[in-house]
Amino acid sequence: MHPALARLARAVRVGLPIGLLAGLLQPQASRRRRGLLGAALLAVWSTSYLRYRRRGIEATQHDWELLRTATPEAFSRHYNEAVPTLEEELEMWSDYHGHRHEMRYRLVGDATRDHAPPGGVVLDIGCGSGLVADRLAGLPLHYVGLDFGGHHIESAAKRHADSRDSVLRTSFVRGDGERLPMRDESVDVVVFTEVIEHLVRPELAVWEIARVLRPDGVLVMTTNNASEMPLRFPLSDPFAFLEKAVGFNHDGLISHRPWVWPQPVDPGLLPEGAPTTWLPHTWHKQGETRRMFAAAGLDTIAASSFEFPPPQSATARRLDRGDEIARDAVDVIEALCQAVPLLNRLGCHLMMVAKKTGTPSAVPPPGIWPGPFSP
């Protein structure tokens, strides 16, 4: 579509509902006029939502098919050779983006501190540079950082080697979240932040977490939120927002659920002539993930979302170009969104805290995860 026509179409999508709503709310409007305007507004909203839902279902299915191209070799090479350490990423990001990232570590760190008993073991799966350990400084705990990428774990171990913390004990090990090198019931808290969305078989990692957690041990997890607010003007398509908010608990309503990274694996990491390959970057549905946890003997005791507005939104891009005032502004936006019921479910990240209350089956049951590689 020509750019001028695209701008005109967007102006109509945004302006028409506002005009109809303004007419509907005029005190002097007759009952008949309000009825006509209300019917027109409902028709506009319904048409827009049906288009949104159809496109969301199509995009979700397309992503699911792309994920079928993933291979263990591509996964290993990508995360060991192409993904920078978190410290390297923070150097590349703006202050605004780093500020938002710090919020996640603050939330995860607080939850970990709340549930880790004195003398307990904290396992941080996908530890990156071990930034969670920074939030546990001064606590009598054994922090074990585990990461799949060799350069990540080396960076984390080097970073914490010279720590002067005489209370917190730290260890770092290279490993796979789907095959944890830990004994049964040997861990008090598992931290699993921004990792599960990258896994081809996330249910295997959940079963491993349930295996290594002690009875009443706690899992602290964050991931992409499938109930993230749509990148649409709310008054032009309120039903899309309602779908996401209600879908937080009733996940069958959610139409758009990304499964893969926006870009394929770097061809330079693949064998010559290999087909285009995509890796997981899945948006998780809270209800679906809660059921998976429950099947593994993990009872979800808290579920929430955070980070408003989404980083890919126009508002976030404008704030990203700002300075300290922009960081203060986004903190206000965060606080306001967290205070509004339903809206507080639409953050771009999902946070879940679950307690081990049961014993899982030996292997995940068929159908517990809808990915293309699960039985």
Secondary structure, 3 states (H helix, E strand, C coil): CCHHHHHHHHHHHHHHHHHHHHHHCCCCCCHHHHHHHHHHHHHHHHHHHHHHHHHHHHHHHHHHHHHCCCCHHHHHHHHHHHCCCHHHHHHHCCHHHHHHHHHHHHHHHHHHHHHCCCCCEEEEECCCCCHHHHCCCCCCCEEEEEECCHHHHHHHHHHHHCCCCCCCEEEEEECECCECCCCCCCEEEEEEECCHHHCCCHHHHHHHHHHHEEEEEEEEEEEEECCCCCCCCHHHCHHHHHHHHHHCCCHHHCCCCCCECCCCCCHHHCCCCCCCCCCECCCECHHHHHHHHHHCCEEEEEEEEECCCCCCCHHHHHHHCCCHHHHHHHHHHHHHHHHCCCHHHCCCEEEEEEEECCCCCCCCCCCCCCCCCCC
